[in-house]
């Protein structure tokens, strides 16, 4: 139910009628509506007494949670009302022992770092009142995770470190951030160490933070950060980092605290918030050799500083999703895309968006450039129409893909052509083995899926299917104005053209997540 005209009393009545409800999303509008329904006199009195207003709302809210053991998930929404929400959560904690999932509303929006507005319950309070909690989204304070230094001292002295930081073993799914949001390598290290100690069985962890650019090369990792033999993520399988600033520093920190063998980490998501910055894909390969799934998102770029030692890097990547990674001020480096193909021999699933990538065909002495030129020559020889300048991406070393998913965010009312060419490349010759083509119809409306139709039979280079398109925006006359006898008309395709060139086609092809008929 998503309505803005419900009061606290309305929610209570609804839960009485539907006692089996197990998820409650509490938005600030319930407080606004409850306040709106008060008499004018009471509104005037409460307006000048914030403490009384909070007490009134808490008193009305308590029945919402009394004797509601079926509510397993609670989510608070609206950063604007955080002081009120935090105040209220303290009062209802005794009624939340049955919760399995708690979201304090900090993931979708920034929160204010201001002690005058109060903070949510401490982790110790939550742990005491919600002993069954398995999933938590929480804004931790620097004071809380700073206790890791005292924990370290107790650990070294052989006394009881759990008296400083009591492990919370039921939580396996965690998203946690510091409201102050700005880290150095040192403070990020203490944050990571604290998290691994407090939540020793966490399997999925996400966080959001800023980190200084001048903190790229920390000196003496074991001195700057805690030794991973004391504190590390032993069961962490999925890591989600939303970074504003230096990604490399963030990767160094979390690699340090996930380095204990055998590594459990299998999935890494990097969301780069800084459009002026980029991160080196090779840092991921060199530091997280055990991950199988990589996802990149955000407005930053992806690059790769390839050296002679680059190709010694081993990794276990089987899937990469870069479809939601779209740099604002520059394109992704073509070197990164080519490096992925060369360095990830186990890669089976690749998803990326064509638009933000440099054409991986700029260097005339490269295999990518050679097979691109060959494929375009073959296509132009047999094309019976005038095609616009295509967007060409060559993927010469992606030879073991099970699926390739190509995203292209063109205007919804513009038609398109997609060509995927297979070019056999040896040291002495090139051979064109197959070209597959699809016509992409305009969408009926923005956001609607496009219809995609296969052209030709794809068993030979001839693109005979172009004759069957049946939709040309216009027919352009190509003529010599000084010689009307030689004038002719050639159909012109007024849409976008995307060309993918590979040495070996994948088993399955997708365009904007729609499976293509092969």
C-alpha positions, 0 to 999 in steps of 0.5 A: 500500500502506497498512499499519502493520506493515511494516519497512524490510526489508519495503519493501526486499523488496517493491521487489525483487519490484516493481522498477517502483514509481515512488512511495514514501511513507515513514511513520514506522511503518516506523522504529517497526516496524523498531525493534520487531523488534530484540532487547531487548538492542539496543533497550536499548542504542540507547534511550540513544544516539540518535545510534547509533539514527539511524545504525542506521536510516540504515544499514538504509534506504540499500538502499531507495534504492540502484539504484532509478532508477524511484522518481520520487516520494518523500513523507515523512509524520509530523511527530512523527518530523521530526528522524529523517526530516530526519536520514535525508534527508541520508544518502540524498540521494546516491541521489536524483538521479533524483527528480522529486517530493519532499515533505518532509511539511510541508503536512499538519501543522505542524512545529516551529521548533526548531533543536535538532532539526535542519532538512532539507537546504538548497535548495542541497543539494537542487538539487545532489543532485536536479537533475531535481526538478520538484515540491517541498514544502519548509520553508524557513528565514528564513536561506535566504530572507533572502539575497534582500537580498544578492542585491538588492545584487549585482544593483544592483552589476551583479555576479553575483547567481546566486552568491548565489541560484542559480536552480532552473529545473526546479521548476515545482510548489512548496509552501513555508513558513517553519516559524516561520510568522509574517510581517510584510508586510516578511518576507512580501515577502522570502519572495515575492521570494526564491521568485520568484528561486530558482524562476523557472519555477514555474507553481504555488505554494502556501504557509501562514503567519500575518500580523499584522493591523496590517500592512494598509497598508504604506508605500511598496511599492517601498521596503518590497519589492523592485521587481518589475522585479528579482524577480517571478513571470513564469510563475506560473499558479496561486497557493494562499494559506493565511492565518491573519490579514490576507488583505488584506496577503497579497493586497497582497504577492503582487499586487506580485510578480505584477504584471509584464505580461503576467500569467500568473496565472490561478488563485487559491485563498484558504484563510482559517484564522481564523474571527474574520476575513473578507476582502473579495472586492473586494480580489481583483478589484481586485488580480488582474484577470487571474485566471480561476478563484477558489477560497475555503476555510476558516473565515473569512468573505467580505465586500464593501465596495461603493462608488460606484467598485466597479462600475468594477472589471474582471476576467476571472473565469470560475469561482468555487468557494466550496463549502468556505468555511464561516465559524465565527462568522458568515455570509458577507455577502450583499453579496459574493454580489450583488457577484459577480453584478454585477461578473463578467459573464464568470462561467460556473461558480459553486459555493457552499454555501447554509448560510453565506450571508446571505439576499441578499434583506434590503433591501426596495428591492433587485432581489433582494428583489423577485424573491424575494418574487414567486417565493415568492408564486407558489410558495405560491399553487400549493403543495398542502402546508405547506412549512417556512420556506425558505432563499432565495438570490436571484441576480439578476445571474448571467445568463451562467452555464453551470453552477450547483452548489449544495451543501447540507449537511443531515442525511443522513436528512432529505428536501429540496425544491429550487426554482429559479425564473426571474423576468423582471425589468424596470423596470416589471414582473415575470414568472414564466417557469419554476419547476423543482423536485426532490425530494431523498431521504434518503441511505441512510447518512451520506456516501452520495449522495442520489437526486434526482428531478425534479418537474413539467414546469417549463414553467409556475409550477404545481408540479404535481409536488408531488403526485408526491413519494410520501414525506411524513414525516407528514400534519399536521392543520390544524384549528380546534379550535372548529369541527370542520366546517371542519377539514381535513388538509393534507400537511406536508413535514418536511424542508428547502426551498431556493429559488434565484431568478434572472433567467436559469437556467443551462444546467446545474444541480448539487446537491452535484455531482450533475447535475440533470435539467432 
